[in-house]
Amino acid sequence: MTIEKHDLHHEFPEHHDTIHELKMNNAHFARLFDQYHEVDHEVHRIENGSENTSDAYLEDKKKLRLKLKDELYQMIKSQTGS
């Protein structure tokens, strides 16, 4: 089974420069970015079998990852004006 990459650069490759700029210049974006990647890595560890947890816990983490991604994407869109 191949685990899909969910890091922001894979999710939004067309916004690579904007993501980098926001990480460097926007503390709130940088904090959310770091939190997103921590949650994403945890989900990967669980999906790969490196960590055992309940299905409900995994679902909660996936929902949190999606919420953070949506929030980050809104910030990217407002930065690019699209």
C-alpha angles and dihedrals in degrees: 000000000000116000112220118234114241102177112131095249090058092042095048109019091159089063098050094121093044092050090051092047092049092048090054099042108027117064093192092052091046091052092049090044091054092046091049092053093047090053091044092052091048091052090050092050090051093046091048091052094246089120128034120216141140122285089240091056091050091049090050090052091049090050090050090049090052092047091051092046091052091049092048091047091052089054091048091049093049089050093051095039092233 
